Structure formats: structure tokens, C-alpha cells
Amino acid sequence: MSAPASVLVVDDDTDVRTLVRELLAALRVLYEERPDLVLLDVSMPQLDGWATLARIRELSDVPVVMLSALGAELEKVRALRIGADDYVTKPFGRQELLARVESVLRRSPDPQLRRSYSDDVLKVDFAERRVSANGHDVELTPLEFRLLSAFVDHPNQLLGHDQLLELVWGGERGSSRDQVKLYVGYLRRKLAEAGVDPGAIENARGFGYRYVPGSG
């Protein structure tokens, strides 16, 4: 934004006007400041963290850690599925929160260190966090993007389950081989929709996976 934008909100509900104003203010700070990570509360007095996360994901791939007093497994799954990088249940200790933040930042490499990747089929812009295959944009969640990044950083190289857990999940406690299998499946399906052969991510049964460039 080169100049402040003006947004007119027309609604007869005061709570709605307040919510929209606070959401727009938060998103403006996100756009202008480009933070390395966002700590986002789920149950704020007027602003819903779920709606805020969804809007953030429309604008940015910045890592987001959700904070909530709701510790049910379904709440955590919901957060991860709509784009959160981690979910911390209240009350939490300072050391736990710092460790979670460090873990998320550790597995979110500086986009300035690598600008782009391309082969005959796939193009990855690390700075803009954009992916295209056969000329078609591919929309990935942050975790799916990290998984694809691990593969294209090591083309034709077999990556073991434990290696992928470290590269993508940062060795986070609770992560498992089942998660690797699940998210490889998600990634394959999204790439296949853009014409990429699902076999481009080969499964070396019992050992791990490798990305074979140019399979489309």
C-alpha cells in the first residue's frame, strides 16, 4: 500500500462494525509490518480468531500460532486444517510458548535465502510463497508448502520419514509417520489437479519419499 486505504463499512449492527474495523486494522498491520510470526487468540472478546486466520491465509503465508483455552483435539485439528502452524492451549508456561515459537520459526526458512525453483512442470516462488504447475496456480497450506519445499530442495533424493518430520514439522513432539503419509497424499492430490503425475512424489515403501522433477 503506497497510501492509506479508506474502507466504508455499512451495517446497522454496532458489534459487526466494531469487529470489521478491528479485523481491518489487524490485517493492515500484517500487510505493512510483514511480521515473521503471528500469535493469534481464538476467543477474543469481539473478533473471532477463526475468521481472522482465514483472512490472513488469503493474504499471507506468515506462520500463525493459535492460542486458546479450548484444548479439545477437534479444535486443534480445525486450526491446523485451516492454516495454523501450531496450537497452544491456555494456560501455558513462558518456556513452552517460546519453544513453540522457536520451533515454528525454525521450520520457516527466510525466503531471501532462496528465491525460486523450477523444472519442466513445477515452479515455486519462495519469496512470494506461490506454486504453479503446468502454468496453473496451486493453492497450498503452509504445511503443504513446507513439504513441497523439502522435496524440491532435494530433487531425486530419497527423504526418510524422520528426515521429513524434521524438515517440515521441526521434529515437533506428537508428529508421526502417519502425518507424513497424510500430507504427502494431500500434496499429491493438489498437484495432480494441475496435471502433475502423482508418481512425481515417489513412495519408497518403508523408507520415505523422493521428488522426481519433470513428471507431468
C-alpha positions in Angstrom: 0.0 0.0 0.0 1.5 3.3 -1.1 -1.2 5.3 0.6 -3.7 4.5 3.4 -6.9 2.9 2.0 -10.3 4.0 3.1 -13.0 1.4 3.8 -16.6 2.3 4.4 -18.5 -0.3 6.5 -22.3 0.0 6.2 -24.1 -2.1 8.8 -26.7 -1.3 11.5 -25.1 -3.7 14.0 -22.6 -1.9 16.2 -20.8 -5.2 17.1 -20.4 -6.0 13.4 -18.9 -2.6 12.6 -16.5 -2.9 15.5 -15.5 -6.4 14.5 -14.8 -5.4 10.9 -12.9 -2.3 12.0 -10.6 -4.3 14.3 -10.1 -7.0 11.7 -9.1 -4.5 9.0 -6.8 -2.8 11.4 -5.0 -6.1 12.3 -4.7 -7.0 8.6 -3.3 -3.6 7.8 -0.6 -4.1 10.4 0.1 -7.5 8.9 0.4 -6.1 5.4 2.6 -3.1 6.4 4.9 -4.7 9.1 5.3 -8.2 7.5 5.9 -9.9 10.8 7.9 -13.2 11.0 5.1 -14.9 13.0 1.6 -14.1 14.3 0.3 -15.2 17.8 -3.5 -15.3 17.3 -6.0 -15.8 20.1 -9.1 -17.8 19.2 -11.6 -16.4 21.6 -11.2 -12.7 21.6 -14.0 -10.5 23.0 -15.3 -9.3 19.7 -13.0 -10.6 17.0 -13.2 -14.3 16.1 -9.7 -15.9 15.7 -11.0 -18.4 13.1 -12.3 -15.7 10.8 -9.1 -13.7 11.3 -6.9 -16.7 10.4 -9.0 -17.4 7.3 -8.5 -13.8 6.1 -4.7 -13.9 7.0 -4.4 -17.0 4.8 -5.9 -15.2 1.9 -3.2 -12.5 2.1 -0.1 -14.2 3.6 1.7 -17.4 4.4 3.1 -15.9 7.6 3.4 -18.6 10.3 0.5 -18.4 12.8 0.3 -19.9 16.2 -3.2 -20.1 17.7 -3.7 -19.5 21.4 -6.9 -20.9 23.1 -8.4 -22.2 26.3 -10.2 -24.8 24.2 -8.0 -27.9 24.4 -10.1 -30.4 22.6 -8.5 -32.4 19.8 -11.1 -31.3 17.3 -10.2 -27.6 18.0 -6.6 -28.3 17.3 -7.4 -30.3 14.1 -9.6 -27.4 12.9 -6.8 -24.9 13.5 -4.2 -26.9 11.6 -6.6 -27.7 8.7 -7.4 -24.0 8.0 -3.8 -22.9 8.1 -2.4 -22.6 11.6 1.2 -23.7 12.1 0.7 -24.6 15.8 -2.0 -24.6 18.5 -1.1 -23.7 22.1 -3.6 -24.4 24.9 -4.1 -22.0 27.7 -2.8 -21.8 30.4 0.7 -22.2 29.1 4.2 -21.5 30.5 6.5 -18.9 29.1 9.1 -21.5 28.2 6.6 -23.7 26.4 5.4 -20.7 24.3 8.9 -19.7 23.5 9.8 -23.2 22.5 6.7 -23.4 20.2 7.5 -20.1 18.6 11.2 -21.1 18.0 10.1 -24.4 16.5 7.7 -22.7 14.0 10.3 -20.1 13.1 13.0 -22.8 12.7 10.9 -24.6 10.1 10.0 -21.4 8.2 13.2 -20.5 6.3 14.0 -17.0 5.3 12.6 -16.6 1.7 15.5 -14.3 0.9 17.9 -17.3 1.1 16.3 -19.0 -1.9 14.3 -17.1 -4.5 12.7 -19.8 -6.7 12.7 -23.3 -8.1 11.6 -24.5 -11.5 11.6 -27.6 -13.7 9.7 -28.6 -16.8 6.5 -28.9 -14.8 6.7 -27.1 -11.4 7.6 -23.5 -10.4 8.0 -22.4 -6.8 8.5 -18.8 -5.8 9.8 -19.0 -2.2 9.7 -15.2 -1.6 6.0 -15.0 -2.5 5.1 -18.5 -1.4 3.5 -19.2 -4.7 3.4 -22.5 -6.6 2.3 -23.3 -10.2 2.3 -26.5 -12.2 1.9 -26.6 -16.0 1.0 -22.9 -15.8 -1.8 -23.4 -13.2 -1.6 -21.9 -9.7 -1.6 -24.5 -6.9 -3.0 -23.3 -3.6 -1.2 -25.0 -0.7 -1.5 -24.7 3.1 1.7 -23.5 4.9 2.5 -27.1 5.9 1.9 -28.4 2.4 4.2 -25.7 1.1 6.9 -26.6 3.5 6.6 -30.3 2.5 6.9 -29.4 -1.2 9.9 -27.1 -0.4 11.6 -30.0 1.3 11.1 -32.1 -1.8 12.3 -29.5 -4.4 15.3 -28.7 -2.2 16.3 -32.3 -2.6 15.3 -33.4 -6.1 15.7 -37.1 -6.9 16.9 -37.7 -3.3 15.2 -40.2 -1.0 13.9 -38.4 2.1 13.2 -40.7 5.0 10.2 -40.3 7.3 12.3 -39.0 10.2 14.1 -36.6 7.9 10.8 -35.2 6.6 9.5 -34.9 10.1 12.5 -32.7 11.0 12.4 -30.6 7.8 8.7 -30.0 7.7 7.5 -30.4 11.3 10.7 -29.3 13.0 10.8 -32.5 15.0 7.8 -31.4 16.9 6.6 -33.6 19.6 3.5 -35.6 18.6 4.3 -35.6 14.9 4.4 -39.0 13.3 5.0 -41.0 10.1 1.2 -41.1 9.7 1.2 -37.3 9.3 3.9 -37.6 6.6 1.8 -40.1 4.7 -1.4 -38.0 5.1 0.2 -34.7 3.9 2.0 -36.3 1.1 -1.4 -37.5 0.0 -2.8 -34.0 0.2 0.1 -32.6 -1.7 -0.1 -35.2 -4.5 -3.9 -34.5 -4.9 -3.4 -30.8 -5.3 -0.5 -31.2 -7.7 -2.5 -33.8 -9.7 -5.3 -31.3 -10.1 -2.8 -29.1 -12.0 -1.7 -32.0 -14.2 1.3 -33.3 -12.2 1.7 -37.1 -12.3 1.1 -38.4 -8.7 4.1 -40.5 -9.2 6.3 -37.4 -9.3 6.5 -37.9 -5.5 7.7 -41.5 -5.4 6.9 -43.7 -2.4 9.9 -45.9 -1.4 7.8 -48.2 0.8 9.1 -48.4 4.3 11.8 -45.8 3.7 10.3 -42.5 2.6 9.6 -40.4 -0.5 11.5 -38.6 -3.3 10.5 -35.9 -5.8 11.3 -36.7 -9.4 11.4 -33.4 -11.4 9.6 -33.0 -14.7 6.9 -35.6 -14.1 3.7 -34.0 -15.5 
